[in-house]
Amino acid sequence: MRTERDQNKYFESIFYFQNKLLGEIDDETEEFIREIHYKLRKGKIAPIKVGEINRIRKKIKKGVAKIDPDSVVDLFVSVKGEENYFDITSAKPNMKEFVALKLKLLRWSAFFKAESK
């Protein structure tokens, strides 16, 4: 994992490449994430990222810091304390790749919260 820091008087930014998010998702929350994912795919709920993340974070229970197959983040950027996680994919992902990526992003929001509860 390579880390770079950029510091000046206005803000501090931190970059991590190939970072591992540690956390554990309890069975109930895993099922809830898959339900949100299914409803999004079927068009039963609107895709509102902040709402999805908040619903998952309210549901998650405290877990232990474990590595999961979905835990590798291609790029982590923190600017002014706001964390952003990026998965780098092809320029035009097909529907199957997009569906898998959406599920991974929903799970990432749970990993972060499970470890910090």
Phi and psi restraints in degrees (value plus and minus 20) as a CYANA .aco file:
   2 ARG   PHI    -123.2   -83.2
   2 ARG   PSI     117.3   157.3
   3 THR   PHI    -144.2  -104.2
   3 THR   PSI     119.3   159.3
   4 GLU   PHI    -152.8  -112.8
   4 GLU   PSI     123.4   163.4
   5 ARG   PHI    -145.0  -105.0
   5 ARG   PSI     121.0   161.0
   6 ASP   PHI    -147.9  -107.9
   6 ASP   PSI      96.8   136.8
   7 GLN   PHI    -142.8  -102.8
   7 GLN   PSI     114.2   154.2
   8 ASN   PHI    -167.5  -127.5
   8 ASN   PSI    -196.0  -156.0
   9 LYS   PHI     -91.0   -51.0
   9 LYS   PSI     -34.6     5.4
  10 TYR   PHI    -113.2   -73.2
  10 TYR   PSI     -58.4   -18.4
  11 PHE   PHI    -182.8  -142.8
  11 PHE   PSI     144.6   184.6
  12 GLU   PHI    -135.8   -95.8
  12 GLU   PSI     112.7   152.7
  13 SER   PHI    -141.7  -101.7
  13 SER   PSI     124.5   164.5
  14 ILE   PHI    -147.9  -107.9
  14 ILE   PSI     114.5   154.5
  15 PHE   PHI    -143.5  -103.5
  15 PHE   PSI     113.1   153.1
  16 TYR   PHI    -146.0  -106.0
  16 TYR   PSI     115.2   155.2
  17 PHE   PHI    -127.0   -87.0
  17 PHE   PSI     117.3   157.3
  18 GLN   PHI      34.1    74.1
  18 GLN   PSI      30.3    70.3
  19 ASN   PHI    -102.9   -62.9
  19 ASN   PSI     126.2   166.2
  20 LYS   PHI    -124.3   -84.3
  20 LYS   PSI     102.6   142.6
  21 LEU   PHI    -102.8   -62.8
  21 LEU   PSI     106.0   146.0
  22 LEU   PHI    -122.7   -82.7
  22 LEU   PSI     123.3   163.3
  23 GLY   PHI     145.9   185.9
  23 GLY   PSI     156.9   196.9
  24 GLU   PHI    -159.9  -119.9
  24 GLU   PSI     114.7   154.7
  25 ILE   PHI    -127.4   -87.4
  25 ILE   PSI     101.1   141.1
  26 ASP   PHI     -88.4   -48.4
  26 ASP   PSI     139.6   179.6
  27 ASP   PHI     -79.1   -39.1
  27 ASP   PSI     -60.6   -20.6
  28 GLU   PHI     -84.2   -44.2
  28 GLU   PSI     -62.7   -22.7
  29 THR   PHI     -90.9   -50.9
  29 THR   PSI     -57.6   -17.6
  30 GLU   PHI     -78.6   -38.6
  30 GLU   PSI     -63.7   -23.7
  31 GLU   PHI     -84.3   -44.3
  31 GLU   PSI     -61.0   -21.0
  32 PHE   PHI     -82.0   -42.0
  32 PHE   PSI     -62.6   -22.6
  33 ILE   PHI     -81.8   -41.8
  33 ILE   PSI     -64.8   -24.8
  34 ARG   PHI     -85.7   -45.7
  34 ARG   PSI     -53.4   -13.4
  35 GLU   PHI     -86.4   -46.4
  35 GLU   PSI     -65.8   -25.8
  36 ILE   PHI     -79.1   -39.1
  36 ILE   PSI     -66.8   -26.8
  37 HIS   PHI     -78.7   -38.7
  37 HIS   PSI     -65.9   -25.9
  38 TYR   PHI     -81.8   -41.8
  38 TYR   PSI     -66.0   -26.0
  39 LYS   PHI     -85.0   -45.0
  39 LYS   PSI     -55.2   -15.2
  40 LEU   PHI     -84.8   -44.8
  40 LEU   PSI     -65.0   -25.0
  41 ARG   PHI     -82.8   -42.8
  41 ARG   PSI     -55.6   -15.6
  42 LYS   PHI    -105.7   -65.7
  42 LYS   PSI     -26.0    14.0
  43 GLY   PHI      57.9    97.9
  43 GLY   PSI      -2.0    38.0
  44 LYS   PHI     -99.9   -59.9
  44 LYS   PSI     -43.3    -3.3
  45 ILE   PHI    -152.3  -112.3
  45 ILE   PSI     134.1   174.1
  46 ALA   PHI     -98.5   -58.5
  46 ALA   PSI     123.2   163.2
  47 PRO   PHI     -99.0   -59.0
  47 PRO   PSI      72.9   112.9
  48 ILE   PHI    -137.6   -97.6
  48 ILE   PSI      80.9   120.9
  49 LYS   PHI     -73.6   -33.6
  49 LYS   PSI     -69.2   -29.2
  50 VAL   PHI     -83.0   -43.0
  50 VAL   PSI     -61.0   -21.0
  51 GLY   PHI     -84.0   -44.0
  51 GLY   PSI     -62.8   -22.8
  52 GLU   PHI     -80.5   -40.5
  52 GLU   PSI     -68.4   -28.4
  53 ILE   PHI     -83.2   -43.2
  53 ILE   PSI     -64.5   -24.5
  54 ASN   PHI     -82.0   -42.0
  54 ASN   PSI     -60.9   -20.9
  55 ARG   PHI     -83.7   -43.7
  55 ARG   PSI     -60.9   -20.9
  56 ILE   PHI     -86.9   -46.9
  56 ILE   PSI     -63.9   -23.9
  57 ARG   PHI     -87.1   -47.1
  57 ARG   PSI     -47.5    -7.5
  58 LYS   PHI     -93.0   -53.0
  58 LYS   PSI     -49.3    -9.3
  59 LYS   PHI    -105.5   -65.5
  59 LYS   PSI     -51.9   -11.9
  60 ILE   PHI     -84.9   -44.9
  60 ILE   PSI     123.8   163.8
  61 LYS   PHI    -124.2   -84.2
  61 LYS   PSI     137.1   177.1
  62 LYS   PHI     -79.5   -39.5
  62 LYS   PSI     116.1   156.1
  63 GLY   PHI    -150.4  -110.4
  63 GLY   PSI    -197.6  -157.6
  64 VAL   PHI    -117.5   -77.5
  64 VAL   PSI     139.1   179.1
  65 ALA   PHI     -97.1   -57.1
  65 ALA   PSI      75.8   115.8
  66 LYS   PHI    -141.6  -101.6
  66 LYS   PSI     135.7   175.7
  67 ILE   PHI    -109.5   -69.5
  67 ILE   PSI     115.1   155.1
  68 ASP   PHI    -137.5   -97.5
  68 ASP   PSI     133.8   173.8
  69 PRO   PHI     -76.2   -36.2
  69 PRO   PSI     -47.1    -7.1
  70 ASP   PHI    -112.6   -72.6
  70 ASP   PSI      -8.2    31.8
  71 SER   PHI    -107.1   -67.1
  71 SER   PSI     -26.9    13.1
  72 VAL   PHI    -103.5   -63.5
  72 VAL   PSI     102.0   142.0
  73 VAL   PHI    -124.2   -84.2
  73 VAL   PSI     105.6   145.6
  74 ASP   PHI     -83.5   -43.5
  74 ASP   PSI     -62.1   -22.1
  75 LEU   PHI    -164.3  -124.3
  75 LEU   PSI     106.9   146.9
  76 PHE   PHI    -134.3   -94.3
  76 PHE   PSI     109.0   149.0
  77 VAL   PHI    -151.1  -111.1
  77 VAL   PSI     108.9   148.9
  78 SER   PHI    -140.8  -100.8
  78 SER   PSI     100.6   140.6
  79 VAL   PHI    -147.4  -107.4
  79 VAL   PSI     104.4   144.4
  80 LYS   PHI      33.6    73.6
  80 LYS   PSI      16.4    56.4
  81 GLY   PHI      62.5   102.5
  81 GLY   PSI     -26.2    13.8
  82 GLU   PHI    -111.6   -71.6
  82 GLU   PSI     103.0   143.0
  83 GLU   PHI    -114.4   -74.4
  83 GLU   PSI     118.1   158.1
  84 ASN   PHI    -152.3  -112.3
  84 ASN   PSI     115.0   155.0
  85 TYR   PHI    -137.7   -97.7
  85 TYR   PSI     114.5   154.5
  86 PHE   PHI    -147.5  -107.5
  86 PHE   PSI     116.3   156.3
  87 ASP   PHI    -132.3   -92.3
  87 ASP   PSI     100.8   140.8
  88 ILE   PHI    -108.7   -68.7
  88 ILE   PSI     105.3   145.3
  89 THR   PHI    -149.7  -109.7
  89 THR   PSI     158.9   198.9
  90 SER   PHI     -87.0   -47.0
  90 SER   PSI     143.5   183.5
  91 ALA   PHI     -82.7   -42.7
  91 ALA   PSI     -55.8   -15.8
  92 LYS   PHI    -149.8  -109.8
  92 LYS   PSI      60.3   100.3
  93 PRO   PHI     -87.3   -47.3
  93 PRO   PSI     125.9   165.9
  94 ASN   PHI     -99.5   -59.5
  94 ASN   PSI     155.9   195.9
  95 MET   PHI     -80.3   -40.3
  95 MET   PSI     -60.7   -20.7
  96 LYS   PHI     -82.2   -42.2
  96 LYS   PSI     -63.3   -23.3
  97 GLU   PHI     -85.9   -45.9
  97 GLU   PSI     -59.6   -19.6
  98 PHE   PHI     -84.0   -44.0
  98 PHE   PSI     -63.0   -23.0
  99 VAL   PHI     -81.6   -41.6
  99 VAL   PSI     -64.5   -24.5
 100 ALA   PHI     -84.5   -44.5
 100 ALA   PSI     -59.8   -19.8
 101 LEU   PHI     -85.3   -45.3
 101 LEU   PSI     -61.7   -21.7
 102 LYS   PHI     -81.4   -41.4
 102 LYS   PSI     -62.9   -22.9
 103 LEU   PHI     -83.3   -43.3
 103 LEU   PSI     -61.8   -21.8
 104 LYS   PHI     -81.8   -41.8
 104 LYS   PSI     -62.6   -22.6
 105 LEU   PHI     -84.8   -44.8
 105 LEU   PSI     -59.8   -19.8
 106 LEU   PHI     -83.0   -43.0
 106 LEU   PSI     -60.6   -20.6
 107 ARG   PHI     -87.9   -47.9
 107 ARG   PSI     -56.6   -16.6
 108 TRP   PHI     -78.2   -38.2
 108 TRP   PSI     -60.7   -20.7
 109 SER   PHI     -83.3   -43.3
 109 SER   PSI     -52.0   -12.0
 110 ALA   PHI     -94.7   -54.7
 110 ALA   PSI     -60.7   -20.7
 111 PHE   PHI     -75.7   -35.7
 111 PHE   PSI     -69.4   -29.4
 112 PHE   PHI     -79.4   -39.4
 112 PHE   PSI     -67.3   -27.3
 113 LYS   PHI     -91.2   -51.2
 113 LYS   PSI     -56.2   -16.2
 114 ALA   PHI     -81.9   -41.9
 114 ALA   PSI     -57.1   -17.1
 115 GLU   PHI     -96.8   -56.8
 115 GLU   PSI     -49.5    -9.5
 116 SER   PHI    -110.8   -70.8
 116 SER   PSI     -26.3    13.7
